[in-house]
Amino acid sequence: MAKIIGNALPNIPWQDKPQGYDKPVWRYDHNPIIPRDLIPTSNSIFNSAVVPFEGKFAGVFRCDNRSVEMDIFAGFSDDGINWKINHEPIEFQPAPGCDPCVTRKEYRYDPRVCWIEDRYYITWCNGFHGPTIGVGYTYDFKTFYQMENASLPYNRNGVMFPKKINGNFAMLSRPSDTGHTPFGDIFYSESPDMTYWGKHRYVFGTSSHSGWQSKKVGPGPIPIETDEGWLMIYHGVLTSCNGFVYRFGVALLDHEKPWIVKERGNFYVFGPEESYELTGDVPNVTFPCATLTDADTGRITIYYGAADTVTGMAFTTVDELLSYMRKYPHEV
Ligand code: BMA
């Protein structure tokens, strides 16, 4: 059916779908892959991003320390499953041409990492008199450069597209507020230079009837390019009488004009079910920030934060996601 446009990744971490399992996304059977205390100072490690790197894997991890300060750390893995995370947070230097004030630090969380052309771009929720989208890059996960914030406060979940669209860099984001934000729609923006952002477009918002995505929706991992359009995994939030519940679902965006939603799912594809997703610092949260993909097989490995405490891994394929979305469609 649909084909992923991109590189083969024969060493993608992978397990086949368990026999008799009828849902579109299945868990790694040794989850969570990253415990809350993998590094000596961490209270929790979750909502993190991984990429293929030099034949192995690298990533940027959200580690809240035992003072519960939110920061991002680089990490490395031979197999994408067993990770070594640096014990000190990433230190950014100003990117060439950027004023040193760009590296002023309040807090950093929920990183995404995206290879575009010649480097790995990192976006994260950056404290700047309120949350906004921090932007940086690295070539080697050793030296990190920080650029201008992509927007004024308040915004979260800045997620880059892995290639330029209409000649410009492109980003999805979710405008927000100073607190836990009881609303949230997904927007699209373009930039010629990763500094000045504009051409803002509305992508989609919450649903009036699909409960899991009725309170807010926000972009998750880097969108996956397919021959049918951009496959977007996004998080959706329900307000229950016991607080927010975070699940994720899928939509398909137009290839040339990604603010146009071609299809969207009515059912979530993944949500909190296991004990490490249901219980933790914030119960009932599954929050995806990255995928690895293998263009040869259509395999997709998802990395997600569980209960704002640990990191899990789950598996699916492009066909599993598209056929589930089409079996249970949401109007667009
Ligand atoms: C969101 C973000 C995420 C977090 C989620 C659930 O607003 O802060 O980092 O995982 O809430 O607490």
Boltz pocket constraint, residues with backbone or C-beta under 6 A from the ligand:
constraints:
  - pocket:
      binder: B
      contacts: [[A, 47], [A, 109], [A, 110], [A, 180], [A, 246], [A, 282], [A, 285], [A, 287], [A, 305], [A, 308]]
      max_distance: 6.0
